[in-house]
């Protein structure tokens, strides 16, 4: 591909050109990234170090936290560094690597959320068969399928971007490398490739989102006949899942479901699924979940007890 490209690096225009705003954004996103690291690591370690890892819902939640960590780490550290840099540069290979890894971990997250919805559907609608259906083998298979699905999705996006010739200019009006901004820089007609991007990202996201909403609608319909206590417990769990799904999918669909164009608002919406959603997910899943609270409390007691002994 080198003989078709005059571009060896790209310049990221970032969130703003004003230094004062960049400094404020640096502080904000540095704190957000620290919160992402602490929150998701705490959820992961608390689940792994407790009996919750044997429960399918928490098994998936631990890997969702891992996917969140990896996903945001493909974008946020570079964003934070660039906010204090005079020139925001990324190499051609670095750009393609960022695009692939971001869509890979993002795809895994989408499919894990689908697996979690399936787990809740089985637990609430088929409770007598839950242990049989959601066996450890089935959970491992869903996780493996999520990784394969994420790879196929990201590989498709990667191919669509890497086959394009880039002759200049080399300024990407975004804070990370993504397919739509790159299409604007290609020196050939990209209308057909734009449709493929919509099919790979937009339609995949829309279909998954609709399936998730339908599954939760079935769950909510089913729990009408439950006792007040069991209904409250089911609603508490499902509301957390629905909140995470909407927080992740709504801005993602805004960007990828439309034809291959970029809007100034895209940067703000991209922040929701690259930074804010990974930061809020640990809070959403723990605030109303007594089992997670107890697991975190036991983990901290164990840590503090070890320190006292030392």
VOPAVEX-790378 format. One record per residue (C-alpha): residue in one letter; x, y, z negated. Coordinates in steps of 0.1 Angstrom, whole numbers, padded with zeros to 4 digits, always signed. Layout:
# VOPAVEX-790378
aXYZ ...
***
This chain:
# VOPAVEX-790378
x+0000+0000+0000 x+0030+0023-0004 x+0032+0031+0033 x-0004+0044+0032 x+0001+0066+0002 x+0019+0099-0001 x+0008+0100-0038 x+0031+0087-0065 x+0014+0105-0094 x-0019+0122-0103 x-0025+0153-0123 x-0054+0151-0148 x-0072+0184-0152 x-0085+0172-0185 x-0114+0187-0206 x-0105+0223-0204 x-0078+0247-0191 x-0080+0270-0222 x-0053+0263-0248 x-0074+0273-0278 x-0101+0248-0268 x-0074+0221-0261 x-0060+0225-0296 x-0094+0221-0312 x-0101+0191-0290 x-0068+0176-0300 x-0077+0178-0337 x-0112+0165-0331 x-0102+0135-0310 x-0072+0127-0332 x-0096+0124-0362 x-0120+0104-0340 x-0093+0080-0330 x-0081+0075-0366 x-0118+0068-0375 x-0121+0043-0347 x-0090+0025-0358 x-0100+0024-0395 x-0136+0016-0389 x-0132-0012-0363 x-0102-0028-0380 x-0121-0028-0413 x-0151-0045-0397 x-0129-0071-0380 x-0108-0079-0411 x-0138-0080-0434 x-0156-0105-0412 x-0126-0127-0405 x-0117-0128-0442 x-0152-0138-0453 x-0177-0165-0446 x-0195-0142-0422 x-0172-0153-0394 x-0192-0186-0393 x-0224-0167-0385 x-0228-0160-0347 x-0240-0124-0352 x-0209-0115-0371 x-0187-0136-0349 x-0198-0114-0320 x-0196-0083-0340 x-0159-0089-0349 x-0151-0093-0312 x-0172-0062-0303 x-0150-0042-0327 x-0119-0056-0310 x-0133-0047-0276 x-0141-0012-0289 x-0106-0008-0301 x-0090-0020-0269 x-0115+0000-0247 x-0110+0033-0264 x-0072+0027-0266 x-0070+0027-0228 x-0082+0063-0227 x-0081+0082-0261 x-0043+0081-0269 x-0036+0095-0234 x-0063+0121-0238 x-0049+0132-0272 x-0013+0135-0259 x-0024+0154-0227 x-0043+0180-0248 x-0009+0193-0261 x+0009+0188-0228 x+0016+0216-0203 x+0013+0192-0174 x-0011+0162-0176 x+0005+0136-0153 x-0002+0099-0148 x+0017+0077-0123 x-0001+0060-0095 x+0006+0026-0111 x-0004+0039-0145 x-0037+0053-0131 x-0046+0020-0115 x-0037+0001-0147 x-0058+0024-0168 x-0088+0020-0144 x-0085-0018-0145 x-0081-0021-0183 x-0108+0004-0191 x-0134-0015-0169 x-0121-0048-0182 x-0127-0041-0219 x-0158-0021-0211 x-0172-0050-0191 x-0164-0074-0220 x-0183-0050-0244 x-0214-0050-0221 x-0215-0088-0221 x-0209-0092-0258 x-0238-0068-0265 x-0259-0091-0242 x-0247-0121-0262 x-0256-0104-0295 x-0291-0097-0281 x-0295-0134-0272 x-0284-0144-0307 x-0310-0121-0323 x-0337-0135-0298 x-0329-0171-0308 x-0327-0162-0345 x-0361-0144-0346 x-0381-0162-0319 x-0367-0197-0323 x-0356-0199-0359 x-0360-0237-0363 x-0336-0243-0334 x-0312-0215-0342 x-0284-0237-0357 x-0286-0261-0328 x-0287-0235-0300 x-0262-0210-0315 x-0235-0236-0322 x-0198-0226-0324 x-0193-0241-0290 x-0221-0219-0276 x-0206-0188-0292 x-0172-0196-0278 x-0187-0201-0244 x-0205-0168-0245 x-0173-0150-0255 x-0153-0167-0227 x-0181-0158-0202 x-0179-0122-0214 x-0141-0121-0208 x-0146-0136-0173 x-0174-0112-0165 x-0153-0083-0176 x-0124-0094-0155 x-0145-0099-0124 x-0161-0065-0128 x-0128-0047-0134 x-0111-0065-0106 x-0138-0054-0082 x-0134-0018-0093 x-0096-0021-0091 x-0098-0035-0055 x-0121-0007-0044 x-0096+0019-0057 x-0063+0004-0047 x-0073-0002-0010 x-0079+0035-0005 x-0052+0057+0010 x-0043+0088-0010 x-0027+0116+0010 x-0032+0146-0013 x-0043+0166-0031 x-0035+0147-0063 x-0056+0165-0089 x-0082+0144-0107 x-0109+0165-0123 x-0113+0142-0153 x-0094+0132-0184 x-0088+0096-0172 x-0086+0076-0140 x-0119+0063-0128 x-0133+0053-0094 x-0156+0082-0086 x-0129+0110-0091 x-0105+0089-0071 x-0129+0086-0042 x-0128+0124-0038 x-0090+0122-0033 x-0090+0095-0006 x-0082+0106+0029 x-0109+0085+0046 x-0146+0081+0046 x-0156+0065+0012 x-0194+0063+0016 x-0195+0025+0019 x-0171+0021-0010 x-0192+0044-0030 x-0222+0021-0025 x-0201-0008-0037 x-0191+0011-0068 x-0228+0018-0075 x-0236-0019-0071 x-0207-0031-0092 x-0211-0006-0121 x-0244+0012-0118 x-0267-0017-0109 x-0249-0041-0132 x-0253-0017-0161 x-0289-0010-0152 x-0299-0047-0150 x-0281-0055-0182 x-0297-0025-0200 x-0332-0036-0188 x-0326-0072-0199 x-0315-0060-0233 x-0345-0037-0237 x-0369-0065-0226 x-0353-0090-0251 x-0357-0065-0280 x-0393-0058-0269 x-0400-0095-0271 x-0383-0096-0306 x-0403-0067-0318 x-0435-0083-0305 x-0427-0116-0323 x-0420-0101-0357 x-0455-0086-0359 x-0467-0118-0376 x-0438-0119-0401 x-0442-0110-0437 x-0433-0074-0447 x-0399-0084-0462 x-0388-0105-0432 x-0402-0079-0408 x-0381-0052-0425 x-0350-0074-0424 x-0354-0081-0387 x-0362-0045-0379 x-0331-0034-0398 x-0308-0057-0378 x-0325-0050-0344 x-0325-0012-0349 x-0287-0013-0353 x-0283-0032-0321 x-0308-0010-0301 x-0290+0021-0313 x-0256+0008-0302 x-0270-0003-0268 x-0287+0031-0261 x-0256+0050-0273 x-0234+0031-0249 x-0256+0025-0219 x-0274+0059-0216 x-0243+0080-0207 x-0228+0052-0187 x-0259+0049-0165 x-0260+0087-0160 x-0226+0085-0144 x-0226+0052-0125 x-0262+0047-0113 x-0263+0077-0090 x-0245+0080-0056 x-0207+0084-0056 x-0205+0120-0067 x-0189+0138-0097 x-0205+0165-0119 x-0190+0188-0145 x-0212+0170-0171 x-0195+0137-0164 x-0166+0145-0188 x-0190+0151-0217 x-0210+0119-0210 x-0178+0099-0206 x-0167+0110-0241 x-0198+0093-0255 x-0190+0058-0243 x-0151+0061-0245 x-0148+0079-0279 x-0180+0085-0298 x-0197+0051-0294 x-0166+0031-0306 x-0164+0055-0335 x-0200+0052-0346 x-0205+0015-0340 x-0189+0004-0373 x-0211+0029-0392 x-0243+0018-0374 x-0236-0019-0381 x-0227-0015-0418 x-0249+0013-0432 x-0281-0008-0432 x-0265-0042-0434 x-0260-0055-0470 x-0240-0085-0459 x-0214-0063-0442 x-0213-0039-0471 x-0206-0069-0495 x-0179-0082-0472 x-0162-0049-0470 x-0165-0044-0508 x-0150-0079-0514 x-0121-0072-0490 x-0113-0039-0507 x-0115-0056-0542 x-0091-0082-0529 x-0067-0056-0515 x-0068-0035-0547 x-0065-0066-0569 x-0034-0077-0550 x-0019-0042-0555 x-0025-0044-0592 x-0008-0078-0594 x+0022-0064-0576 
***
